[in-house]
Amino acid sequence: MRLIQLKGPAGRRVGLVENDQLRLIDGADSVHSLALAALREGVALPFATASRLGNQILDYDPIHRGESEWQVLPAVDHPDEPARCLVSGTGLSHIRSASNRQAMHAAGEQITDSMRMYNLGLEGGRPTEGQIGASPEWFYKGTGTTLRAHNETLDVPTYAEDGGEEPEIAGVYIVDDEGAPRRIGMVAGNEFSDHEFEKKNYLYLASSKLRTCAIGPEVVLDPDFHLVTGEVKIERGGQTLWSKAIHTGESVMCHSLANMEHHHFKFEAHRRPGDIHIHFFGADAFSFGEGVKLRDGDVMQVQFEGFGRPLRNAVRGIGSADRLVSVRSV
């Protein structure tokens, strides 16, 4: 079951994806409100969705192309308080990601801290059920204000060195009234980072992640995350500039899903009732690792099998010169 969030003539709506059509759900203007209703009714989210299906049906094709009065929204968000949506991720979960990071920062070293972190995952990131494994790398992307939808631009601000795609699957969570994290589903995403800035020094990793990112267009409520295949490509001037097959899922990662989820939600601050969490699980490949430099107007496309239609976002540069931010006393 796959859901999509839309904004149209009557405001926000949630739709169920039915092949080339979207069936709108009655009484739910967000996946957040639908998930809360399911929790409080004590039923599974797919059941709560099925019991609210309406009669209004939309043609998906023009909406996906951006040629409709209906606009695709991020697949999941916190509609009332964007600051109560935390966007984060786990890095160095795939061997190619670790190898790219190793190549960026080696500078004569036989093995970098990045590769050591990946090896920690290989050694202890898949504990037996009920046990706690090695802690993965964790990074912060921002709040819900950093989320972008399918067809929206991802921005390279004036203070950035560049912007580059990172095709990933993200877990989508809501914290219930008792403070327990509950998984809504998973979604295709473009984590989008500043790799040139990070390349200068790996200690710049944290701030290189503070960029816009995109998820969607659909959230999968019951995904198979054992092995997920897909493709990422870059288009320039309507032609494919670069493309690559990508793989993700527990079978090709050094950390299990349960271990990544534990190490994110072990922090009390991440278990505030009603909050939404979008957590990226790591990239298998990205164009920067193969020497591609994205330009203004390039289109990034991410698609994973079983995760619905492609996520497409153009790169947009903001301004031409960085400006000093001056702080004054109150």
Phi, psi and omega in degrees: 000130182234136181243155178223145176255137184227157171233127183213202184303328182257019180093206182282145174214160173248137179235148173266130180281122177234084183058246182266013181231159176239123177261118184287146182261131181283141172074017179220118178259002179200155173296327177303310181291325178293319178294318177299319179298317179298317180297316184284338175272350180072032180235161177291150182300318177300324178292316179298325178292311183299326183284352182245011182296131180262189182259351182279126182238136180244150174280120187288324188306305181294331178294315180295325179283350183079028183243035183224162173288348175267133182245136176288134175257167171309140189303329176215141176203181170253101191294332185267324182224089181305332180293346178265019170245117181259127179250124187210185180191166174248126179256172176057037180263347180239146184297322181290328176295315179295322180294320177297317179295320177301315181295325180295321196242005187300305177047046177094344178287144175287325179214134182263172175300327179298314179290327175297320179295318177298317180295326174301321177294319178300321184281325188218016184272357181232068183291163175294157184305133179088356180253161179259129182260189180297144181282128178278170170297144179228139176221158183250132178259331184138193177264188181300342179292344179273350183284138173236158182259171170307135180080354175271157180280152169252132196260140171254102183289168184298330182276356183275157174274322177194187173215136181216147182289150170222100184282119186216164165263139177241140171277144182239126189227154169230145178264125185283179186296339179266002179086019179260132178289138179231131182278122175283317181167207179222161187212147172290146182211162172238104189286335170050113185220169179259089186287329178296319179294315179299324183297332180300320180194132183296344176287349174276001182306314185302312182282339176292341181273348183278072182222165174296158178209166185230147173225153174117199004283350187236144172256132181264122184280334184227061188284153169265112185250021178289307177213119181240124178255158180190195179212142172240140177214156178243129177249138176227121181064031178082000180244150179287119179273322185202144175208158180201141172288141181230154181223141174211184184113165187300328185290342181240018180243155180274351176240142174284159177301315181299323181290319177296319180293319178301312186286345172276314187269002175293337180281127183303324181296342180267010181234043179272123184308133177093347181287151173254141175233132172246116186235114180283142186257005175107153184253146177270330182197152173206156190294329181302324180295346179246020171084014180273131177250114182287148179241163175304128179095345175300145180250127177259133178234132179235129177216133176239140178298132179087000183244021173085200186288161184297150171262121183236132179215138176268153175275134178227125174275139181250113177073177183236347182215139178287147180237143179295134173263115184259135181251129179245156176290155177287000000 
